[in-house]
């Protein structure tokens, strides 16, 4: 079996550049010559040779391609082909000049900004529409596949340079007719985006994805992780027992959006929106301004925040991709979109940015971010929390690395109540520091006591003389 690398031909695709690499698969830019002589590009995911003898992994890889190929919606990355050549399995999908939502939030934080609530809702509404299409997908015989993504997270949401929002990676999706079955006692997904019923290892349905979407929206609004840097036990305990604060406790979020987010984050799944389509409708109702945001406006914001990332990618690939220099007709202008569609972080914001920062990131941001970063945990961060390296537009792993074995049961002790952080201000909540109570000085106490006695005596004397 010949090694697959840049310059290889895999079926109809000539691999011309590497887009990303992981422990399980590699992602290439592939070019396909069409019958009319034109060339069409695709992102081609290839299983690494050392995993070709792992039947379970191959089944999961084929499941990803087969399940996702049935989903046809603008908010879901399109799978065009799944095949095998000479013992090498590959999957071809539409190529996008894009960044992940995690990268977008990280780069926005470098600018000391967060997305406006309307932008956060606009992005997650589009994701909800894509999820609804996946949940309702049927096969060629009309049988509903009952797809549950099980891995909705910022790293699996793409923001295209044209303003598109797309859901990717159905590698661990649950669906009828899967070749690979999850082993008993194993739970698949990223722990911090798991619904409570997933943590309990109960059966999951589309409402588990609605919980994960709620976590993504919460984190996009607050520009911090829902559970901060809590350990796994605390994450499980908090998710199972509830008591989560709304994102308005950490950012300036309208009450209607707060309410929509917390509706998705109900511990009892019967209290969540029953479908992703209804969740999208609730989000649109919570912010009519978000529903009015056009793809062109999102495009301008993506270029304003991640233009340098997209430029670096364009220079590294043998394609004519747009760059900031070639953008001539973008409306609104990126700098205008940045001002209109994002807002400054407050000085007192206690931010744990989604995607986390490496030591080099913190050094580049400077002393301000260092002072704002929360204390380091006394454990190593799980693999799914590590910062993204570079900017792969796709996660080359088909989901195998996101398996969590036996989520720890919550301890019996009741959780400590969270510190008070929010004040109500004309229907909105803002993060504020709580002043500490200080004892009254003795001299001030005596002065007030003597003054009060003298004032009482004067009033009594005046009343007696008057009567």
C-alpha positions in Angstrom: 0.0 0.0 0.0 1.5 3.3 -1.2 1.8 6.1 1.4 -0.7 8.9 0.8 0.8 12.4 0.8 0.9 15.7 -1.1 1.2 14.8 -4.8 -0.7 11.5 -4.5 -3.8 10.7 -6.5 -6.7 9.2 -4.6 -9.6 8.2 -6.9 -10.5 11.3 -8.9 -8.6 13.7 -6.6 -5.1 14.9 -6.9 -3.9 15.9 -3.4 -2.1 19.3 -3.7 -1.8 20.6 -0.1 -2.4 19.5 3.5 -5.1 21.3 5.4 -4.8 19.7 8.8 -3.5 16.6 10.6 -4.6 14.6 13.6 -3.8 11.4 15.3 -6.5 9.5 13.4 -6.7 11.2 10.0 -5.2 13.8 7.6 -7.1 16.4 5.7 -5.9 17.4 2.2 -6.9 19.9 -0.5 -7.9 17.8 -3.4 -8.4 18.9 -7.0 -10.7 17.0 -9.4 -10.8 17.6 -13.2 -14.3 17.6 -14.5 -15.5 16.4 -17.9 -15.5 20.0 -19.3 -11.9 20.5 -18.3 -12.7 22.7 -15.3 -11.2 22.0 -11.9 -13.2 21.5 -8.7 -11.6 21.6 -5.2 -12.6 19.5 -2.2 -11.4 18.8 1.3 -10.4 15.1 1.4 -10.1 13.3 4.7 -7.9 10.2 4.7 -7.5 7.6 7.4 -3.9 7.4 8.6 -2.2 4.0 7.6 -1.7 2.9 11.2 -5.4 2.8 11.8 -6.4 0.8 8.6 -6.5 -2.4 10.6 -8.9 -1.0 13.2 -12.2 -2.2 12.0 -14.2 -0.2 14.6 -12.5 3.0 13.5 -13.1 2.2 9.8 -16.8 1.6 10.6 -17.0 4.9 12.4 -15.3 6.7 9.5 -17.7 5.2 7.0 -20.7 6.0 9.3 -19.6 9.7 9.3 -19.6 9.9 5.6 -22.7 7.9 5.0 -24.8 9.7 7.6 -23.6 13.2 6.7 -24.1 12.5 3.0 -27.9 12.2 3.6 -28.1 15.7 5.1 -28.6 18.4 2.5 -28.9 21.9 4.0 -27.0 25.2 3.6 -25.9 25.1 7.3 -24.3 21.6 7.1 -21.0 20.9 5.3 -21.8 18.7 2.2 -20.2 15.3 1.8 -19.7 14.6 -1.8 -18.0 11.2 -1.9 -16.9 8.3 0.4 -14.6 5.7 -1.1 -11.7 3.3 -0.8 -8.7 3.0 -3.2 -6.1 0.4 -2.7 -7.1 -0.2 0.9 -7.1 3.5 1.8 -10.4 5.0 2.9 -11.2 8.6 2.1 -14.0 11.1 2.4 -14.5 14.2 0.1 -16.4 17.2 1.3 -17.0 20.8 0.1 -14.0 23.0 0.7 -14.6 26.2 2.6 -12.3 29.2 3.2 -13.4 29.5 6.8 -12.4 29.5 10.5 -14.0 27.7 13.4 -16.2 29.6 15.9 -13.6 28.8 18.5 -10.9 30.5 16.5 -13.2 33.5 15.8 -13.9 34.0 19.5 -10.3 33.6 20.4 -9.2 36.2 17.8 -12.0 38.5 18.9 -10.8 38.3 22.5 -7.4 39.4 21.3 -9.0 42.6 20.2 -10.6 43.0 23.7 -14.0 42.5 22.2 -16.9 40.0 22.2 -19.6 39.5 19.6 -22.8 41.5 20.1 -25.7 39.5 21.5 -27.4 39.8 18.1 -24.4 38.3 16.3 -24.2 35.4 18.8 -27.9 34.7 18.3 -27.7 35.0 14.5 -24.8 32.4 14.3 -26.5 29.9 16.7 -29.9 30.3 14.9 -28.2 29.2 11.7 -26.7 26.2 13.5 -30.1 25.3 14.9 -31.5 25.3 11.4 -28.8 22.9 10.3 -29.3 20.7 13.3 -33.1 20.5 12.6 -32.3 19.4 9.0 -30.0 16.7 10.3 -32.5 15.5 12.9 -35.3 15.2 10.3 -33.2 13.6 7.6 -34.5 10.5 5.9 -32.7 7.8 3.8 -33.4 6.9 0.2 -36.3 4.7 1.4 -38.0 7.5 3.3 -37.0 6.1 6.7 -36.1 8.7 9.3 -32.6 8.2 10.4 -33.0 9.8 13.9 -29.6 11.5 13.7 -28.2 13.0 16.8 -24.9 14.9 16.3 -23.6 14.5 19.9 -20.6 16.8 19.3 -22.0 20.3 18.8 -19.2 22.6 20.0 -17.4 25.8 18.8 -14.7 23.7 17.1 -17.4 22.0 14.9 -19.0 25.2 13.7 -17.4 26.9 10.6 -17.7 30.6 9.8 -17.0 31.1 6.1 -15.4 34.1 4.6 -18.6 34.7 2.7 -20.7 34.8 5.9 -21.9 31.2 5.8 -22.3 29.2 9.0 -21.9 25.4 8.8 -22.0 22.5 11.1 -19.3 19.8 10.6 -18.1 16.5 11.9 -20.8 13.8 12.2 -18.1 11.3 13.3 -19.8 10.3 16.5 -23.4 11.0 15.4 -26.1 8.6 16.6 -28.3 7.3 13.8 -30.4 4.3 12.7 -28.3 1.7 10.7 -24.9 2.7 12.0 -22.2 0.1 11.4 -20.4 1.0 14.6 -22.2 0.7 17.9 -21.1 2.5 21.0 -19.9 0.1 23.7 -21.9 -0.3 26.8 -20.7 2.1 29.5 -19.0 4.5 27.1 -20.4 8.0 26.4 -19.4 9.9 23.3 -19.0 13.6 23.1 -17.1 16.5 24.8 -17.9 16.5 28.5 -18.4 20.2 28.8 -21.1 20.2 26.0 -22.8 17.0 27.1 -26.4 17.1 28.2 -27.2 15.7 31.6 -28.9 12.6 30.2 -25.6 11.9 28.3 -23.7 12.1 31.5 -26.1 9.6 33.1 -25.6 7.3 30.1 -29.3 7.4 29.4 -30.7 7.2 25.8 -30.1 10.5 23.9 -32.3 12.1 21.3 -32.3 15.4 19.4 -32.8 17.4 22.7 -29.2 16.5 23.7 -28.0 18.6 20.7 -30.3 21.4 21.8 -28.5 21.4 25.2 -25.1 21.6 23.5 -26.4 24.4 21.2 -27.4 26.2 24.4 -23.9 25.8 25.8 -22.4 27.2 22.6 -24.7 30.2 22.6 -24.0 30.8 26.3 -20.2 30.8 25.7 -20.5 33.0 22.6 -22.5 35.6 24.5 -20.3 35.6 27.5 -17.0 34.9 25.7 -16.1 32.5 28.5 -16.5 28.8 29.2 -19.8 27.8 30.9 -18.0 25.9 33.6 -14.9 28.0 33.7 -11.9 25.8 34.6 -13.9 23.5 36.9 -12.7 19.9 37.2 -14.7 17.1 35.6 -16.5 16.2 38.8 -17.7 19.8 39.3 -18.8 20.0 35.7 -20.9 16.8 36.1 -22.3 18.0 39.4 -23.3 21.4 38.1 -24.9 20.0 34.9 -26.9 17.4 36.8 -28.1 19.7 39.6 -28.7 22.8 37.6 -28.3 26.3 39.0 -26.4 27.7 36.0 -26.3 31.5 35.8 -27.5 33.1 32.6 -25.0 34.7 30.3 -26.3 38.1 31.4 -24.5 37.5 34.6 -21.2 38.0 32.7 -22.1 40.3 29.8 -24.7 42.8 28.7 -27.3 40.4 27.4 -31.0 41.3 26.9 -33.4 39.4 29.2 -35.3 37.8 26.3 -32.0 36.2 25.0 -31.1 35.1 28.5 -34.4 33.4 28.8 -34.0 31.7 25.4 -30.6 30.4 26.3 -31.7 29.0 29.7 -34.7 27.3 28.0 -32.1 25.2 26.1 -30.2 24.5 29.3 -33.0 22.9 31.3 -31.8 19.8 33.2 -35.1 18.1 32.4 -35.0 17.6 28.7 -38.8 17.7 28.5 -38.5 21.4 29.4 -36.2 22.2 26.5 -37.5 23.0 23.0 -38.7 19.7 21.5 -37.0 20.3 18.2 -34.0 22.3 16.9 -36.5 24.0 14.5 -38.5 25.3 17.5 -35.2 26.4 19.2 -34.3 28.4 16.1 -37.8 30.0 16.2 -37.4 30.9 19.9 -34.0 32.5 19.2 -35.4 34.5 16.3 -38.2 35.7 18.5 -35.8 36.7 21.3 -33.9 39.0 19.0 -35.6 40.3 15.9 -32.3 42.3 15.2 -30.4 39.0 15.0 -32.9 37.6 12.4 -32.2 40.6 10.2 -28.4 40.1 10.1 -27.3 39.2 6.6 -24.6 36.8 5.5 -22.7 39.9 4.1 -22.5 41.4 7.5 -21.2 38.2 9.1 -18.7 38.0 6.3 -17.4 41.5 7.0 -17.1 40.7 10.7 -15.2 37.5 10.0 -12.8 39.4 7.8 -12.3 42.1 10.4 -11.5 39.6 13.2 -9.8 36.7 11.3 -8.6 38.4 8.1 -5.0 37.6 8.9 -5.8 33.9 9.5 -7.6 33.7 6.2 -4.8 35.5 4.4 -2.2 33.1 5.8 -4.3 30.2 4.6 -4.8 31.7 1.2 -1.0 32.1 0.8 -0.3 28.5 1.7 -2.7 26.9 -0.8 -2.4 26.7 -4.6 -5.8 28.3 -5.1 -7.0 31.7 -5.9 -8.7 32.5 -2.6 -9.9 35.9 -1.5 -7.7 38.0 0.8 -8.1 41.3 2.5 -6.2 43.0 -0.4 -8.7 41.6 -3.0 -11.8 42.6 -1.1 -13.1 45.6 -3.0 -16.9 45.3 -2.9 -17.5 44.1 0.7 -20.4 45.9 2.4 -20.3 46.9 5.1 -16.6 47.4 5.4 -14.8 45.1 7.9 -13.9 48.0 10.2 -17.5 49.2 10.2 -18.8 45.7 10.9 -16.4 45.3 13.8 -17.8 48.5 15.4 -21.4 47.6 14.8 -21.4 43.9 15.5 -19.1 43.5 18.4 -18.6 45.3 21.7 -15.7 46.0 24.1 -15.0 43.8 27.0 -15.4 45.5 30.4 -12.3 46.1 32.5 -13.7 43.9 35.3 -14.7 41.0 33.0 -13.5 37.7 34.4 -13.0 36.0 31.1 -12.0 32.4 30.4 -12.0 32.5 26.6 -13.6 29.7 24.6 -10.7 27.7 23.2 -8.3 28.6 26.0 -4.9 30.2 25.5 -1.5 28.8 25.4 1.4 30.4 27.2 2.5 32.1 23.9 -1.1 33.4 23.4 -1.1 35.0 26.9 2.4 36.5 26.3 1.3 38.1 23.1 -1.9 39.5 24.5 0.0 41.2 27.3 -0.4 42.0 31.0 -4.0 42.8 30.9 -5.1 39.4 29.7 -2.6 37.8 32.2 -4.3 39.6 35.0 -7.7 38.7 33.9 -7.0 35.0 33.4 -8.5 32.7 36.1 -6.2 30.6 38.3 -4.6 27.6 36.6 -6.3 24.3 37.5 -4.4 21.7 39.5 -4.8 19.1 36.7 -4.0 18.8 33.1 -6.7 20.1 30.7 -8.5 17.4 28.8 -7.6 17.0 25.2 -10.8 18.7 24.0 -10.0 21.9 25.9 -6.5 22.4 24.5 -6.1 25.5 22.3 -6.4 25.2 18.5 -3.1 25.3 16.7 -3.0 27.0 13.3 -6.4 27.3 11.7 -7.6 24.1 10.2 -11.0 24.8 8.8 -12.0 21.2 9.5 -11.2 18.9 12.4 -9.4 16.0 10.8 -10.4 13.6 13.6 -13.6 11.8 12.9 -14.7 12.0 16.5 -12.8 9.1 18.0 -10.8 11.3 20.4 -13.9 12.8 21.9 -15.0 9.6 23.7 -15.4 10.0 27.4 -15.3 6.8 29.5 -17.6 6.6 32.5 -18.4 10.2 33.4 -17.8 10.5 37.2 -20.9 10.5 39.3 -21.6 13.7 41.2 -20.6 13.7 44.8 -23.3 13.7 47.5 -22.4 17.1 48.9 -24.4 20.1 47.7 -22.6 22.5 45.5 -21.5 25.9 46.9 -23.7 28.7 45.6 -22.0 30.8 43.0 -20.8 34.3 44.1 -23.1 37.2 43.4 -21.9 38.8 40.2 -24.9 40.5 38.6 -26.9 43.6 39.1 -30.2 44.4 37.3 -30.0 47.6 35.3 -32.9 48.6 33.1 -33.7 45.0 32.3 -30.1 43.9 31.6 -27.5 42.3 33.8 -23.9 43.5 33.8 -20.9 42.0 35.6 -19.8 44.0 38.6 -17.5 43.5 41.5 -19.1 43.2 44.9 -17.8 45.6 47.5 -16.6 44.2 50.8 -18.3 45.4 54.0 -15.9 47.4 56.2 -16.4 48.1 60.0 -17.4 51.7 60.9 -14.7 53.7 62.6 -15.2 54.3 66.3 -15.0 58.1 66.0 -17.6 58.2 63.3 -20.0 56.1 65.5 -19.5 58.5 68.5 -20.0 61.5 66.3 -23.3 60.2 65.0 -24.5 59.1 68.5 -23.8 62.6 70.0 -25.3 64.4 67.1 -28.4 62.2 67.2 -28.9 62.9 71.0 -28.5 66.7 70.5 -31.0 66.7 67.6 -33.5 64.7 69.7 -33.1 67.2 72.6 -33.7 70.2 70.4 -36.8 68.8 68.8 -38.3 67.8 72.3 -37.6 71.3 73.7 -39.2 73.0 70.7 -42.4 70.8 71.0 -42.7 71.5 74.8 -42.5 75.3 74.2 -44.9 75.2 71.3 -47.5 73.2 73.2 
